[in-house]
């Protein structure tokens, strides 16, 4: 059966909600002040919606302001919640919705941001799936288990309809890149961290393995983030981490780069204000004269180009792959590419949180474990 028979094109209630929030005289509040709240504020602004205030639990309040907005606490504001549209800015929204309702909020909204690269537009539509139905069917047939296939179909339905009900039954909460329940880490891992950012992955990997790994090679091309990556390594006192100020691509080049406020949504663009240096994973590792057992890629839509430059690495070293899906084309082209580069790789798809952007593709070789 073609995937097109499993895709539902219904009424997009989220778009109607955005119009309602934009036209309402009641102020909008975001509950949460973390990464998702940052992306949510940008998404709302892109849709013409002004946020009045940010609210957090007192135990999580770190600053008096968040992205230029006053930060209040649930303890201070509980009696006034009915006066606001409260938009959940926390990925574990089911618990948050229940909590807000008990505190007296009457207008509680969950808004899914499919990804931050294309806001305010929808991630994909039915016409895109129809146009690429053969590639979607091919990708669906490459997954190694039923949960991956069901997650794939549910994720596409969620993206098209902007309705989290489709993906909710398939959520398997765990560590985003290095799950404890599946694809376990070994004690001698050599991690290639593609998208080192400020050292968040280095910190997590070091903690999860309790320092029992062989090496981490962390690639971060942005000047500011690279400085923070170095600071993280120094603060943690890590001796087995090699930071490199370079990005992964399918050729050696200098590219334009557009940094954003919190840098989580930086991306390569033709008109970017900065320049970054990039090279292939094959070339980078060849220059180091070593091998890797695990590659994590989370580089805001550049994952396909980066993996295209890892042909020899996959052939020689057969590392486990962990990759975020940031672009609509990646839903079919990344599984197809990995299968082309390594026909015996087994592919799994998992939804790691209740928001649709947290879908992760894993590639595993039988000989990995």
N, C-alpha and C positions, 0 to 999 in steps of 0.2 A: 504493500500500500504506500502511495506517495505521501510525503509529509503534508502536502497541501490539504489532504483530507482530514488532518488533525489540527489544522490551524483555524482559529475562530476569529472572525472579524465582526465585532459587536460595537456597541456604543461606548465611546471613550468618556467615561465619567470624570476622569481626572482633568481633562481639558475643560469640562463644564465647571468643575470645582475651581479651577484657576480663574475663570471669568468671574465666578461668584466672589472670590476673595478680592479680586481687583476692584470690583464695583461696590463692595460692602463698606458701610460707614463704621463698622466695628473694627478696631485695630487688630493687627496680626502679631502674634507672639510665637517665637520659636522656643521649644523646650529642648535644651541641649546646647552645648558650646564646644563640641569637638569637630572632627573632620567632616562628618556628615552634615552638621549644622552649617559649616562654612559653605559647602557645596549647595545646600538647600537655600541659603540666603542668596547666593548668586543666581540660582535657578528662579527663585521668586522674583528677584529684581529684573531678570531677563524677560519675565512675563508681566512686567509692569506692576508688581505687587510690593508695597513698602512694608517692611517689618518695623514694628514700634519698639520692641524690647525682646531681650533674651532671658529665659528663665532656666535655672539649674537647681538641683538639690544643694542645700547649704554645704554638704560634705564635699561637693565637687566644684565649688566656686573658687576660682584661682585669681580672677581679675575682676575689676569693677566694670570693664568694658570688653566687648567682643565684636570685632569688625566695626568699630565705631558706634556700637549700640550699648545701652546700659544693660548690665546684668543684674537681675533680681533673683531671689530664691523662691522655691515652692513654699517654704515656711513663711516668707513675708507676703506672698501674693495669693495664697490659697483662697482667701475669702473674696478675691476679685476675679477669679478665673472665668466666671460666667460672662464677664465683660469683654472677653477676647475670643478671637479665632486662635486656637492653640494648634500649631503645626508641629508634629513630632520630628525632632532633629536627631533622633537616636535610632540606630539600625535595628535594635531589638524592640520594634514598635509594639508588639502585643502586650508586653509587660508595661510599657509606658502608657498605652491607651487605658488599661485597667487602672493604673495609678492615678492618672489625671482625672478620670471619671469619679473616682472616690474622693478626690480633692475638690470636686465641684465644677469642673470644666464641663460645659454643655456643647461646645463646638470644637470637637477634637478631629484633626485631619491628619491623615498619613499620605504623604506625597512621595511617589517613587521617582527618583532621578535616574533614568536609564544609564546615563553616563554623562560626564561633564564636558566632553569634547564637542558635542553638537547642540548644547542648550541654546535657545529654548525649544528647538525642534524635537519632534518625536524621534526615537531611535531608529525605528524601521516601520514600514507599513506592509499591507497585504500585497501591494503591487510589487514590492521588492522581492518578497518571497516567491511570488508567481514567476517573476523574471528569472530568478535563480533557483527554481525548484529542483533542477537536476543536481546542482551543487549541494543544496540542502539535503537532498535524498542521499547523495554519496556520503556526505559527512555523517548523517544519521547512521548509516550502515557501518561506519568505522568504529563506533563505540563498543566497548568490551562488555558492558553489562546493562541490564534493564533499567537500573536507576539512572544511568547516564542518558539513555535514550528518552526516558520519561522527563528527566530534568531538561533536556534539550528542547523538547516540544513545549513544555511548560514555560521555559524561559522566553522562547519566541512569542508565545501567546501573551506573556506578560509585557514584553516590549511593544508589541503591536497595539494592545489594548490599554497599556499603562494601568494594568489591574493586577495587584499582587496576589489576588486569590488563586491565580493559576499556579504560581511558584510555591506558595506557602506549604503545601503538603510535602514538597520535595526538599525543603531546607534541611541541611545536615550541619548544624553549627559546629565549628571547630576552628583551629588556627587556620588563617586564610591560606598561607603558603605551605605550611608544614603540619598537616593534620596529625593529631595523636592517634586517631582511630583508624586511619588508613595510610598506606604508603609510608611506613615508619622510617625514621632517620636511623642511619647507622652511626657507629662510633668513629668511623674513619672517613667521614664525608669530606669531599672537597667541593665547596659551594662556589658557583659563579653567580654572584648577585648582580643581575642586570637591572639597573635602576636603584642604585645604592641610597639615593635620597639623602637624608640626614643621619643615616646609620640605624634606622628603625629595624630593618631586616637583620642587620648584623647583631644588634642587641637581642632580638627575638631568638635568632638561631643559636647564639651563644648561650642564652638562658635555657632554651628547650633541650639542648644537648649537654648542658652543664659543663660546657667547655670541652667536651670530648668530641673533637673533630680534627681533621688534619689541617684544613686551611680554608679561608674565605678570601675570594678575589671579588672586590666590590667596585663596580663601574659606575661612576657618576660624572657626567660631563659639565654640569652647571657649576660655576665658580662658587656661588654662595652655598649651595647644598654640599659641595665637596668640602668646603671649610668646616661645615657642621659634621660631616661624616668623619673627618679627621679628629674633630673634638670629641665625638662619641667614642672613637677607638681609644683615644688618650684617656678619657675619663674612666672607661672600663678597664684600662690597663691591658689591652689585648695585644698579643705578640704574634698571633697566627692569622692576621688580617692584612691583605695587600690592597690598599685603595689605589685606584687608577682614575685619573681625570680624563675620561674618554667615554663615549657612548657606543653602543652596538648598532651596526647597520649592515647592509649587504655589499658595501664597498668602503674604501678609505676616502673620506671627504671632510670638508668643512661645511656645516649646515647652519641655517638661520634658526633661532630658538626664541620662543616667546615665554618668558617667565611670568608667573602670576603671584598674587598676594601671599598665599601660603605655600606656593610651589608644588602642591600635590597635583595640580592640573597644568604644569608646564608642558609645552609640546613643541615639536618641530613644525615650523611654518615658513612659507616663502618670504613672509614679511616680518619675521621675528627681529626683535631689537638687539639680540645678542648672537654670537657665533659659538658653536661647539665643534669639537673634533670627534669624529666617529671612525670606526673601523669594523671589520668583520670579527665575529667571535673566533673563527678559525685562525685568523691572523694574530689576534691578541694572545690566544693560548699558545700558538706556535712560537711566538716571540718569548713567552715565558718558559717554554720547554717543559710544560707539565700537562696533566690531565685533570678532568673534573668528573665528579660523580653525580652532581645535581646542578641544574640551571634553573634559576627563578627569573622570570621576566615580567616586569610591570612597568612599562615605559610609555603609557598614554598613547596607544595607537601605533607605535613603531615596532610592535612585537613581530609582525610578519616579516618586515625587512630584516630585523635582527636574526630571526631564525633562518631566514634564507641564506645568511652568511655563516651558518653553523653546520654545513653539510658534512665536512670532514670530522668535525667534533662528534657528531652523532654516529658516524660510521666507525670511528676508531675507539671512542671512549664509552659510548652507549649510556649517557647520563640520564637520570630521571629528569623530566621537564615539568615545570610548574609555570603556567602562563595565564594572565588575566585577559579576558576578552573585552576590548575597549571599543571596537568598531563593528558595525553590522556585518561587514564582509568577513570579519574574523570568525563569525559563527560557522562558516563553511571553509574558508580558505586556510585557517590554521590547522584544523584536523586533516584536511587533504594534504597540506604541505608536510606535516609531520609523517603521515603515512607514506608519502613519496620519498622523503629523505631516509626514513627508517621503516620499511614495510612490516617488520616484526614488532614494532612498538605497539603497546596496548594503551588505548586512550579512554580516559574517564572524565566525566563532567560532574562537578559538584557545585551546589548552591550553598555558600558558606554563611550567609546571613539572610535576613528577611527582606533586604532591599536588592533589587534585581542586578545592580552593578557588581555585586559580589559573587559572580559566577567564575569558576576557575576550571581550566583544562589541565589535566595531568597526563603525562606520558610516561609509561613504565615498561622497562624491558624485563623479561622473565629472569634474566641473569642478574638483575639488580639486587635481589635479595637471596 
